[in-house]
Amino acid sequence: MGNVGLHSINWSREIADLRRHCEYVRACISGRPVMNDTPSNLIDNRYFYAEDPDWVGKYACGIAREAAAKQLRRYKMDKFGDTDL
């Protein structure tokens, strides 16, 4: 029974990390400021990163942007249905 409680705590953390990851990627795709307290292990900075001093999110290439937007759409985590975005 103790494992069930531990499992739910880990599951809650994973959901929170997924949300933080998605928020960060959304900000990068949209060119908005990112949350600068996002843990570094959640983001692959080769593709998504923030520039100081305003922490504006950027993406390294269009392929990374398209792949991330496709995944966000697939899991209904964002409104990137408009291809002009």
C-alpha positions as CSV (number, residue, x, y, z in Angstrom):
1,M,0.0,0.0,0.0
2,G,2.9,2.3,0.6
3,N,4.0,2.0,-3.0
4,V,0.6,3.4,-4.2
5,G,1.2,6.7,-2.3
6,L,4.7,7.0,-3.6
7,H,3.6,6.2,-7.2
8,S,0.9,9.0,-7.0
9,I,3.5,11.5,-5.8
10,N,5.8,10.6,-8.7
11,W,2.9,10.7,-11.2
12,S,1.9,14.2,-9.9
13,R,5.5,15.4,-10.4
14,E,5.6,14.0,-13.9
15,I,2.4,15.8,-14.8
16,A,3.8,19.1,-13.4
17,D,7.0,18.6,-15.3
18,L,5.1,17.9,-18.5
19,R,3.1,21.1,-18.1
20,R,6.2,23.1,-17.4
21,H,7.9,21.6,-20.5
22,C,4.9,22.4,-22.7
23,E,4.6,25.9,-21.4
24,Y,8.3,26.5,-22.1
25,V,8.1,25.1,-25.6
26,R,4.9,27.0,-26.3
27,A,6.7,30.2,-25.3
28,C,9.6,29.4,-27.5
29,I,7.4,28.7,-30.5
30,S,5.4,31.9,-29.9
31,G,8.4,34.1,-29.2
32,R,7.2,34.9,-25.7
33,P,9.1,35.1,-22.4
34,V,9.7,31.7,-20.8
35,M,9.6,30.9,-17.1
36,N,13.3,31.1,-16.2
37,D,12.9,28.7,-13.3
38,T,12.1,25.7,-15.6
39,P,14.5,22.8,-14.6
40,S,17.2,22.4,-17.2
41,N,16.6,18.6,-17.5
42,L,13.1,19.3,-19.0
43,I,14.3,21.2,-22.0
44,D,16.7,20.2,-24.8
45,N,18.5,23.5,-25.2
46,R,19.9,22.4,-28.6
47,Y,16.4,23.2,-30.0
48,F,14.6,25.5,-27.6
49,Y,16.3,28.2,-25.5
50,A,15.8,31.6,-24.0
51,E,17.8,34.7,-24.6
52,D,18.6,37.2,-21.8
53,P,17.8,39.8,-20.6
54,D,14.1,39.3,-21.2
55,W,14.1,35.5,-21.3
56,V,12.4,35.5,-24.7
57,G,11.9,32.0,-26.0
58,K,13.5,30.9,-29.3
59,Y,13.8,27.8,-31.4
60,A,16.9,26.7,-33.2
61,C,15.3,25.7,-36.5
62,G,12.0,25.3,-38.3
63,I,12.1,21.6,-38.1
64,A,12.3,21.6,-34.3
65,R,9.4,24.1,-34.2
66,E,7.3,22.0,-36.5
67,A,8.0,18.8,-34.6
68,A,7.1,20.4,-31.3
69,A,4.0,22.1,-32.6
70,K,2.9,18.8,-34.1
71,Q,3.3,17.0,-30.8
72,L,1.5,19.7,-28.9
73,R,-1.4,19.5,-31.4
74,R,-1.4,15.7,-31.2
75,Y,-1.9,15.7,-27.4
76,K,-4.2,18.7,-27.5
77,M,-1.8,20.7,-25.4
78,D,-2.0,23.8,-27.5
79,K,-3.8,25.7,-30.3
80,F,-1.2,25.4,-33.0
81,G,-3.8,24.3,-35.6
82,D,-3.2,27.5,-37.5
83,T,-0.3,26.8,-39.8
84,D,0.4,30.6,-40.1
85,L,1.3,30.7,-36.4
